[in-house]
Amino acid sequence: MKKIGLIAGSLRQKSLARQLARNLGSLLPSELLPVWVSIDDLSLYSDHLTDQAQRACEDFLTQIAGLDGFCLVTPEINHEMPGCLKNALDIASATKQGNLWLGKPTIIASVSTGLMGGISASASVKQVALTVGLRVIQPSELYFGDLPNLLAPSGLLQADQETLSLLELAVTHLATAVGVQHPLNFHLTDQQLTLVRGEKEVGTADLTIKGNLLTIKKILIPETSRGQGIAAQAMVRLLVIAQLFSWAIIPECTYAQWFFDHHVAAQRLLAQND
Ligand SMILES: Cc1cc2nc3c(=O)[nH]c(=O)nc-3n(C[C@H](O)[C@H](O)[C@H](O)COP(=O)(O)O)c2cc1C
């Protein structure tokens, strides 16, 4: 399993960049695990940090060193990437272990409330990415100018097919760049998770998302795709996504209930019954 760090260049809890980063994480193919990288506690790059700031910095660097690739999502502030993202890029580029970004495949996306979707900020991230040796994945024209209108109440992206195909191409290229061949792709809406290999649909999970509750209603694997662990892959992906979006899970179907019975560690994601 390759680990992909999701980094959003905003410290705001209701940040659009964070929401887009979560959506990119939900689109990552199987064998790619999205990992949230918080930059909230990083101090500005310096050689005289307090103990607390030093610890936050070391935790961040340890996390970056252990990741295989990244999805960077930048908002645009005064035609630039925000300082918090530039600072994070700076900090991990000059460590005792060297430049931790070097050679790591990276998707770059941008968001703004303006019409241009943060294209200037994206260009500045690409320039720094080039300097620190990140390997920018194509397509890299991932600009989101009207994100609030593309988000379902659940926070999931409900973009047009062209945009979704562009994102799917980017995550597929990311998978190839980190050495994963022929993974499953996931398409997620408020009603369904669809699992696709190549062009072939190999399974679906019917669901509902209301507030912060994800209800898994039915998992269906066609006869020809059975015996390959696809139902378990659907469950694992739903768990990962629920964690990213801070949803609690209600397992309504028998398979989902069986899965939780046999994976005790996952039970912390269950909605409380009281
Ligand atoms: C101080 C400030 C400057 C901004 N400058 C730009 C800008 O130059 N171009 C643009 O498209 N949007 C600009 N915006 C809009 C932001 O891109 C938008 O608020 C975005 O949602 C911020 O990202 P976040 O939601 O992830 O925190 C600016 C917003 C603020 C607060």
The ligand as a MOL file (V3000), in Angstrom:
LIG
                    3D

  0  0  0     0  0            999 V3000
M  V30 BEGIN CTAB
M  V30 COUNTS 31 33 0 0 0
M  V30 BEGIN ATOM
M  V30 1 C -7.0930 38.1970 1.8410 0
M  V30 2 C -7.6970 37.4200 0.7140 0
M  V30 3 C -7.1840 37.5400 -0.5520 0
M  V30 4 C -7.7210 36.8010 -1.6070 0
M  V30 5 N -7.1580 36.9090 -2.8440 0
M  V30 6 C -7.6510 36.1800 -3.8610 0
M  V30 7 C -7.0290 36.2590 -5.1530 0
M  V30 8 O -6.0560 36.9400 -5.3730 0
M  V30 9 N -7.5680 35.5080 -6.1490 0
M  V30 10 C -8.6680 34.6990 -5.9460 0
M  V30 11 O -9.1160 34.0640 -6.8910 0
M  V30 12 N -9.2590 34.6130 -4.7350 0
M  V30 13 C -8.7720 35.3230 -3.6960 0
M  V30 14 N -9.3460 35.2240 -2.4550 0
M  V30 15 C -10.4850 34.2880 -2.2630 0
M  V30 16 C -9.9650 32.9520 -1.6960 0
M  V30 17 O -9.3620 32.1910 -2.7010 0
M  V30 18 C -11.1230 32.1610 -1.0770 0
M  V30 19 O -11.5780 32.9050 0.0420 0
M  V30 20 C -10.7640 30.7590 -0.6710 0
M  V30 21 O -11.9510 30.1170 -0.2770 0
M  V30 22 C -9.7750 30.7100 0.4690 0
M  V30 23 O -9.3580 29.3730 0.6590 0
M  V30 24 P -9.8840 28.4400 1.8510 0
M  V30 25 O -11.3870 28.4020 1.7720 0
M  V30 26 O -9.2830 27.0940 1.5530 0
M  V30 27 O -9.3970 28.9850 3.1570 0
M  V30 28 C -8.8200 35.9430 -1.3820 0
M  V30 29 C -9.3350 35.8260 -0.0880 0
M  V30 30 C -8.7750 36.5360 0.9450 0
M  V30 31 C -9.3320 36.3660 2.3410 0
M  V30 END ATOM
M  V30 BEGIN BOND
M  V30 1 1 1 2
M  V30 2 1 2 3
M  V30 3 2 2 30
M  V30 4 2 3 4
M  V30 5 1 4 5
M  V30 6 1 4 28
M  V30 7 2 5 6
M  V30 8 1 6 7
M  V30 9 1 6 13
M  V30 10 2 7 8
M  V30 11 1 7 9
M  V30 12 1 9 10
M  V30 13 2 10 11
M  V30 14 1 10 12
M  V30 15 2 12 13
M  V30 16 1 13 14
M  V30 17 1 14 15
M  V30 18 1 14 28
M  V30 19 1 15 16
M  V30 20 1 16 17
M  V30 21 1 16 18
M  V30 22 1 18 19
M  V30 23 1 18 20
M  V30 24 1 20 21
M  V30 25 1 20 22
M  V30 26 1 22 23
M  V30 27 1 23 24
M  V30 28 2 24 25
M  V30 29 1 24 26
M  V30 30 1 24 27
M  V30 31 2 28 29
M  V30 32 1 29 30
M  V30 33 1 30 31
M  V30 END BOND
M  V30 END CTAB
M  END
